[in-house]
Amino acid sequence: MIRAARAMLLACTVSAALFAARDARAQMLPGASFDVRPDTSAATGALRGETDGLALEGPVDPAAYVLGPGDGLMLDVVGTVTMRVPLDVDPEGSIWIPDYGPMRVAGRTLAQARDDLRRLMKGGGSRGFQTHLRLVRLRRVLVYIEGEVRSPGAVRVTALTRLSEAVRLAGGLTARASQRNIRLIGVDSTRSADLLRFARTGDAGANPLLRDGDRVLVPIARAPLYLYAPVSYPGSYEFRPGETLADLITVAGGLLPTALPERGRVLRFRDERQADTLNVDMARAVTGGATLELAEGDRIFIPATTEYHEDRNVIVRGEILHPGNYPIDEGVTRVSDVLDRAGGLTGEASANGILVVRRRSSALERDLEFDRLSKLSRGEMTDGEYQVFRSKLAFAQTTFRVDVESARTSGSAGQAGAPVLARDVALVGGDVVVVERSQRSVQVAGEVRLPGLVAFDSTRTGVDYIKLAGGYSERASVGGVRLTRVSTGQTLLLRDAHRVEPGDLIYVPEKKDINWFGVLRDVVALAASIATVYVLAR
């Protein structure tokens, strides 16, 4: 009977507390409730941040969430009488439990507060009831951000706001701000944050949650150390005291498969000028076997292997059935092989118009002798200099014509037993094979009456093409006519060419003007010289 009476008394007390808590919540201090909008009065105009409708990054961990003034809790009582009692953590850090009095929860995790509540309510008066304490509203936290941020000052956030979001609310970091040595100075402890590590690895511990009264200090970035290694993010890194080599490699994205970690070196300065070289096995460092602690100004060097998954392919384009990229075996795959893989030539292809474009090194760009000779005219060069210039110019050639017509008619050079043609060259990675369109004309230019294109006919000679172009003009130099081969780019005298091929260029040069006054002057001077010799001989 007594137990039932006490249960009814507790239920009535809980009901009365429900209304009292509602009234108390209405009189709560401004800013203590999560539902209160930011104060825009002059007294609080410096506060920034909007947390209403906050999207959480995940469920709240009861063992990690620390309660404080302004948190909203719900006490669920389940038993003979089922009740829900809303509770708010007051400015002193306590909650009022009906029929039991105050219980301090500030600084305690949600899980610890639940245990405290169970111990408090354990006894005869609570028999037949089960209680559960839930977090239903987040409090707002006031933190101060100073140092290298664009808008230093106070920022109002929630208890589940991380440092990076508060920095964003403060305008973001300045150009010289530290990302790796930010300090959070609390009431009873000082913590450090590494926003670069959080951005690269997602390590939440490097981007801690803010606490009531935290003062965030963003200093100027410290002197860097340098990582020269095959990692995702090589380069300079701000020095972070206590960081190990393995930690830095993790922040840099980890070693790539091309790395040779066992050949690592660390250059460490003893003073302003002198340095020591440390041999470090990075493979052990990455797996935690080595704990080399880094020093300010360290230079870390890790070499890389060559030819790791090297991309060896060529591009085939032009008058080909299936243009595109094709893999090759360097030194083995020839032009005719890739043409066969690409489906062969189209009907419009030129059999002698197949080009191989090969990237040469930029040696001529650094060749001072070639640069000097290129600025001279032919008359200013000696014969030796001219030959050197021509040879260097030929070396710089990047486009070559190849002859694979015989290979296409007698079988691929890559087939067993087929002869390897001297001009069916082996390809290297990066080559571009271009198949030109067949040209059915011959170009005649220079001192002819009707310069232009003339239809190709295998029975015609070079003179026939000149006649079809209107014949020589009055200023034509008949003996100096030249022919340029489309297949090789070679230029030779027309009289030395045995045949004209489609696409060739026939050029008729202009004959030189004769200076008759100069000729007369030279004749008179020569006659005077002969007369003088004759007189002296007499």
C-alpha positions in Angstrom: 0.0 0.0 0.0 2.8 2.3 0.9 4.7 1.5 -2.3 1.6 2.3 -4.4 1.2 5.6 -2.6 4.8 6.5 -3.3 4.4 5.6 -6.9 1.4 7.8 -7.3 3.3 10.6 -5.5 6.2 10.2 -8.0 3.8 10.3 -10.9 2.1 13.5 -9.7 5.5 15.0 -9.0 6.7 14.2 -12.5 3.5 15.8 -14.0 4.0 18.9 -12.0 7.7 19.0 -13.1 6.6 18.7 -16.7 4.8 22.1 -16.5 7.5 23.6 -14.4 10.2 22.6 -16.9 8.1 24.2 -19.7 7.9 27.5 -17.8 11.5 27.4 -16.8 12.4 26.8 -20.5 10.5 29.9 -21.5 12.6 31.9 -19.0 15.9 30.4 -20.0 18.9 32.7 -20.6 19.2 34.0 -24.2 21.4 31.8 -26.3 21.2 28.8 -24.0 18.7 26.9 -26.2 19.6 25.5 -29.6 16.2 26.8 -30.9 17.1 30.4 -30.1 18.1 32.5 -33.1 21.4 34.4 -33.1 21.0 37.7 -31.2 21.3 40.6 -33.6 21.3 43.3 -30.9 24.2 45.7 -30.6 25.5 44.0 -27.5 25.9 40.6 -29.3 26.4 41.9 -32.9 30.0 40.5 -32.9 28.7 36.9 -32.6 28.5 34.9 -35.8 27.1 31.5 -36.7 23.7 29.9 -37.5 23.0 26.5 -36.2 19.3 26.1 -36.6 18.4 23.1 -38.7 21.9 21.7 -38.3 22.8 18.6 -40.3 24.7 16.1 -38.1 27.7 14.2 -39.4 26.4 11.1 -37.8 24.7 9.7 -34.6 25.8 11.2 -31.3 28.2 8.9 -29.4 26.9 8.9 -25.8 30.4 7.9 -24.6 32.0 11.0 -26.3 29.4 13.7 -26.1 30.1 16.0 -23.2 27.1 17.7 -21.7 27.0 21.4 -20.8 24.7 24.3 -20.1 22.0 24.7 -22.7 21.7 21.0 -23.7 18.1 19.7 -23.9 17.4 16.3 -22.3 14.4 14.1 -22.1 13.8 11.8 -19.1 11.6 8.9 -20.0 9.9 7.1 -17.1 8.4 3.7 -18.1 6.5 1.5 -15.6 3.2 1.7 -13.7 3.0 5.3 -14.9 4.7 6.3 -18.2 5.9 9.9 -18.4 8.3 12.1 -20.3 10.0 14.9 -18.5 11.9 17.5 -20.5 15.1 18.7 -18.7 17.4 21.5 -19.6 21.0 21.8 -18.3 20.9 25.1 -16.3 23.7 27.7 -16.4 25.2 26.0 -13.3 25.6 22.7 -15.2 22.8 20.8 -13.4 19.5 19.3 -14.2 16.6 19.1 -11.7 15.2 15.6 -11.2 11.6 15.7 -9.8 11.4 14.3 -6.3 15.2 13.9 -6.2 16.6 17.3 -6.6 19.6 18.6 -8.7 22.1 16.4 -10.5 25.3 17.9 -12.0 25.9 16.8 -15.5 28.2 19.5 -17.0 31.5 18.0 -18.0 30.1 14.5 -17.9 29.4 12.5 -21.0 25.9 11.5 -21.9 26.7 7.9 -20.9 28.1 8.9 -17.6 25.1 11.1 -16.9 22.8 8.1 -17.5 24.8 6.0 -15.0 24.6 8.8 -12.5 20.9 9.0 -12.9 20.4 5.3 -12.4 22.5 5.5 -9.2 20.5 8.5 -8.0 17.1 6.9 -8.5 18.1 3.5 -7.3 16.0 2.7 -4.2 12.6 1.7 -3.0 10.9 4.8 -4.3 11.7 4.0 -7.9 10.9 0.3 -7.9 8.7 -0.7 -10.8 10.0 2.1 -13.0 12.6 2.3 -15.7 14.3 5.5 -16.6 16.2 6.6 -19.7 17.9 9.9 -20.3 18.0 11.1 -23.9 19.7 14.0 -25.7 17.0 15.9 -27.7 18.5 19.3 -28.3 22.1 20.5 -28.8 23.4 23.4 -26.8 25.2 26.3 -28.5 28.8 26.9 -27.8 30.7 30.2 -27.8 34.3 30.0 -29.0 36.8 32.7 -29.8 39.0 32.4 -32.9 42.1 34.6 -33.0 45.2 34.8 -35.1 45.5 34.2 -38.8 41.9 34.2 -39.8 40.1 36.8 -41.9 37.5 37.7 -39.3 38.8 37.0 -35.8 36.4 37.1 -32.9 33.6 35.2 -31.2 31.7 32.5 -33.1 28.5 30.7 -31.9 28.3 27.1 -32.9 26.9 23.8 -31.4 28.6 21.3 -29.3 29.0 19.0 -32.4 30.8 21.6 -34.5 34.3 20.8 -35.5 37.2 23.3 -35.8 37.2 23.5 -39.6 33.6 24.7 -39.6 34.3 27.4 -37.0 37.3 28.6 -39.0 35.0 28.9 -42.0 32.6 31.0 -40.0 35.5 33.2 -39.1 36.2 33.9 -42.8 38.7 31.2 -43.4 42.5 31.1 -43.0 44.8 33.8 -44.3 47.6 33.1 -46.8 50.2 32.8 -44.1 48.2 30.9 -41.6 49.2 27.6 -40.1 47.0 24.6 -41.0 48.9 22.0 -39.0 49.7 23.7 -35.6 46.4 25.2 -34.6 45.8 25.3 -30.8 42.6 25.0 -28.9 43.0 26.4 -25.4 40.3 25.2 -23.1 39.4 25.7 -19.5 41.5 22.8 -18.2 43.5 21.6 -21.3 45.2 22.6 -24.5 44.7 20.6 -27.7 46.2 20.8 -31.2 44.6 20.4 -34.6 46.0 19.5 -38.0 43.5 20.6 -40.7 45.8 19.5 -43.5 45.8 15.9 -42.1 42.0 16.0 -41.8 41.6 17.2 -45.4 44.0 14.5 -46.7 43.2 11.5 -44.6 39.8 12.2 -43.0 41.2 11.7 -39.5 38.5 13.2 -37.3 41.0 13.5 -34.4 43.0 16.1 -36.4 39.8 18.2 -36.6 38.4 18.1 -33.0 35.0 19.1 -31.7 34.8 22.4 -30.0 34.1 22.8 -26.3 32.5 25.6 -24.2 34.8 28.5 -23.8 37.5 27.2 -26.2 39.9 29.8 -27.5 41.3 28.9 -30.9 44.6 30.3 -31.8 45.8 30.1 -35.5 49.5 31.0 -35.6 51.6 31.9 -38.6 52.9 28.7 -40.4 56.2 27.5 -39.2 59.3 26.9 -41.4 58.7 24.1 -43.9 60.3 20.8 -44.5 60.5 19.2 -47.9 59.4 15.8 -49.3 60.9 14.8 -52.6 59.3 11.5 -53.2 56.8 9.6 -55.5 53.8 10.4 -53.3 50.4 11.9 -54.2 51.4 15.3 -52.8 55.1 15.9 -53.0 56.6 19.3 -52.0 56.9 21.5 -48.9 55.1 20.8 -45.7 54.7 22.9 -42.6 56.7 21.4 -39.7 54.6 19.9 -36.9 56.5 19.1 -33.7 56.4 15.4 -32.8 55.5 14.3 -36.2 57.1 11.1 -37.4 58.2 10.2 -40.9 55.4 7.7 -41.3 52.9 10.4 -40.3 54.2 12.8 -43.0 54.0 10.1 -45.7 50.4 9.4 -44.7 49.5 13.1 -45.0 51.3 13.2 -48.4 49.0 10.5 -49.7 51.3 7.5 -49.2 54.1 6.1 -51.3 53.2 5.3 -54.9 54.1 1.9 -56.4 57.0 3.5 -58.2 58.8 4.3 -54.9 62.0 2.6 -53.7 61.4 3.1 -50.0 64.5 1.2 -48.9 66.7 3.8 -50.6 65.3 6.8 -48.6 67.5 9.6 -47.4 66.9 12.4 -44.9 69.0 15.5 -45.0 69.1 17.1 -41.5 70.8 20.4 -40.7 72.9 20.6 -37.6 73.2 24.3 -37.8 72.8 27.1 -40.4 75.1 25.5 -42.9 76.2 22.0 -42.0 73.9 19.0 -42.5 73.9 15.2 -42.0 72.5 12.5 -44.3 70.5 9.8 -42.6 69.7 6.5 -44.3 66.1 5.5 -43.6 64.2 2.5 -44.7 60.8 4.1 -45.7 59.2 0.6 -46.0 59.6 0.2 -42.3 58.5 3.7 -41.6 55.2 3.2 -43.5 54.4 0.0 -41.7 55.3 1.6 -38.3 58.6 -0.2 -37.9 60.6 3.1 -37.9 59.7 6.0 -35.7 62.1 8.7 -37.0 60.9 12.0 -35.6 61.2 14.8 -38.0 63.0 18.1 -37.4 62.4 21.5 -38.7 64.0 22.0 -42.1 64.4 18.3 -42.9 64.7 17.3 -46.6 63.3 13.8 -47.3 64.4 12.1 -50.6 62.9 8.9 -51.9 63.9 7.7 -55.4 61.5 6.1 -57.9 61.9 3.2 -60.2 61.8 3.6 -64.0 59.5 2.0 -66.6 56.8 1.2 -64.1 53.7 0.4 -66.1 55.1 2.5 -68.9 52.6 3.4 -71.6 54.0 2.1 -74.9 51.6 2.9 -77.7 51.3 4.7 -80.9 48.6 6.8 -82.6 47.4 5.8 -86.1 45.3 8.3 -88.0 44.5 9.5 -91.4 43.4 7.3 -94.3 43.1 4.1 -92.2 40.1 2.0 -91.6 40.3 2.0 -87.8 42.3 5.0 -86.5 43.2 5.2 -82.8 45.8 4.2 -80.2 47.5 0.8 -80.5 50.0 -0.9 -78.1 53.4 -1.8 -79.4 56.4 -3.8 -78.4 59.3 -1.4 -78.8 61.9 -2.6 -81.3 59.7 -5.3 -82.6 56.4 -3.8 -83.8 56.8 -2.1 -87.2 54.8 0.4 -89.2 53.2 -2.4 -91.4 52.2 -4.2 -88.2 50.1 -1.4 -86.7 48.6 -0.7 -90.2 47.4 -4.3 -90.3 46.0 -4.0 -86.8 44.2 -0.8 -87.8 42.4 -2.6 -90.6 44.7 -1.5 -93.5 44.6 1.6 -95.7 41.5 3.0 -97.2 41.0 3.4 -101.0 42.0 7.0 -100.8 45.3 6.4 -99.0 48.6 7.2 -100.6 50.9 4.2 -100.6 54.0 6.5 -100.4 52.4 9.0 -98.1 52.8 7.3 -94.8 54.5 9.5 -92.2 56.0 8.7 -88.8 56.1 11.6 -86.4 58.7 11.0 -83.7 59.4 13.4 -80.9 63.0 14.4 -80.7 64.7 15.6 -77.6 65.0 19.3 -77.1 68.8 19.2 -77.5 68.8 21.9 -80.2 67.1 24.2 -77.8 70.1 24.0 -75.6 72.7 23.9 -78.4 74.6 27.2 -78.4 76.5 26.4 -81.6 73.3 25.7 -83.5 71.8 28.9 -82.2 74.9 30.9 -83.4 74.9 29.3 -86.8 71.2 29.8 -87.3 71.7 33.6 -87.1 74.3 33.6 -90.0 73.7 33.7 -93.7 75.2 31.1 -96.0 77.8 33.7 -97.2 78.9 34.3 -93.6 79.5 30.6 -92.9 82.6 28.6 -93.8 82.0 25.3 -95.7 82.7 23.4 -92.4 80.2 25.5 -90.5 77.5 25.1 -93.2 77.9 21.3 -93.1 77.6 21.3 -89.3 74.5 23.4 -89.5 72.9 21.1 -92.1 73.6 18.0 -90.0 72.2 19.6 -86.8 69.1 20.7 -88.8 68.6 17.2 -90.1 68.9 15.7 -86.6 66.1 18.0 -85.5 63.7 16.5 -88.0 60.7 15.0 -86.4 58.6 13.7 -89.4 59.8 10.8 -91.6 58.3 9.1 -94.6 58.4 5.3 -94.6 57.9 2.8 -97.4 55.5 -0.1 -96.6 53.9 -0.5 -100.0 56.0 -3.6 -100.7 55.1 -5.0 -97.3 51.4 -4.6 -98.0 51.7 -6.4 -101.3 54.0 -9.2 -100.3 52.8 -9.8 -96.7 53.4 -8.1 -93.4 57.0 -7.8 -92.3 55.8 -9.1 -88.9 54.7 -12.5 -90.4 56.9 -15.5 -90.1 59.2 -15.9 -93.0 58.4 -12.5 -94.5 61.4 -10.2 -95.2 62.0 -7.2 -92.9 62.1 -4.1 -95.2 64.7 -1.6 -94.3 62.3 1.3 -94.4 59.5 -0.5 -92.6 60.9 0.8 -89.4 60.3 -0.4 -85.8 58.2 2.0 -83.7 58.8 3.5 -80.3 56.3 4.7 -77.7 54.8 8.0 -78.5 55.1 7.8 -82.3 52.3 9.0 -84.5 51.7 7.2 -87.8 49.8 9.4 -90.3 48.5 8.0 -93.6 48.0 10.8 -96.1 45.3 11.0 -98.7 46.5 10.0 -102.2 47.3 12.9 -104.5 46.4 12.5 -108.2 48.1 15.7 -109.3 51.5 17.3 -109.7 52.1 20.9 -108.7 54.0 23.2 -111.1 55.2 26.5 -109.6 57.6 29.3 -110.3 58.3 30.9 -113.7 55.6 29.2 -115.8 52.6 30.9 -117.5 49.9 28.9 -115.7 51.3 27.7 -112.3 49.1 25.3 -110.4 48.0 21.7 -110.3 48.3 19.3 -113.3 46.5 15.9 -113.4 49.0 13.1 -112.8 49.7 10.7 -115.6 52.4 8.1 -115.2 53.4 8.4 -118.9 54.3 12.1 -118.6 57.7 13.6 -118.0 58.6 16.7 -116.1 58.8 18.7 -119.3 55.3 17.5 -120.2 53.9 18.9 -116.9 55.7 22.3 -117.6 54.1 22.5 -121.0 50.7 21.7 -119.6 51.3 24.6 -117.1 51.6 27.0 -120.1 55.3 26.5 -120.7 58.2 28.6 -119.5 57.8 32.3 -118.9 60.3 34.9 -120.3 62.2 35.0 -117.0 62.4 31.2 -116.5 65.8 29.6 -115.8 65.4 26.4 -117.9 68.6 24.8 -116.6 67.7 25.3 -113.0 64.3 23.5 -112.8 64.0 21.4 -109.6 61.7 18.6 -108.5 60.8 18.0 -104.8 59.7 14.5 -103.9 56.5 14.3 -101.8 57.6 10.9 -100.5 61.0 12.0 -99.1 61.0 15.8 -99.2 64.2 15.6 -101.2 64.9 18.3 -103.8 66.9 17.5 -107.0 67.3 18.9 -110.5 64.5 17.9 -112.8 67.0 16.4 -115.4 68.3 14.0 -112.7 64.8 12.7 -111.8 63.9 9.5 -113.6 60.2 9.8 -113.0 57.6 12.2 -111.6 55.4 10.8 -108.8 51.9 12.0 -107.8 52.1 14.9 -105.3 55.6 16.0 -106.5 56.5 19.7 -106.9 58.1 21.0 -110.0 59.6 24.4 -109.4 60.9 26.6 -112.2 63.3 29.3 -110.8 63.7 32.8 -112.1 66.9 33.5 -114.1 69.3 36.0 -112.6 69.3 39.6 -113.9 72.5 40.6 -115.9 74.0 43.9 -114.9 75.5 45.0 -118.3 77.2 48.0 -116.9 78.9 45.9 -114.3 79.9 43.4 -117.0 81.4 46.2 -119.2 83.2 47.6 -116.2 84.7 44.2 -115.5 85.7 43.7 -119.1 87.5 47.1 -119.2 89.3 46.4 -116.0 90.4 43.0 -117.3 91.6 44.6 -120.6 93.6 47.2 -118.7 95.2 44.5 -116.6 96.2 42.5 -119.7 97.6 45.7 -121.3 99.6 46.5 -118.2 101.1 43.0 -118.1 101.9 43.3 -121.8 103.7 46.6 -121.4 105.7 45.3 -118.5 106.6 42.2 -120.5 108.0 44.4 -123.3 
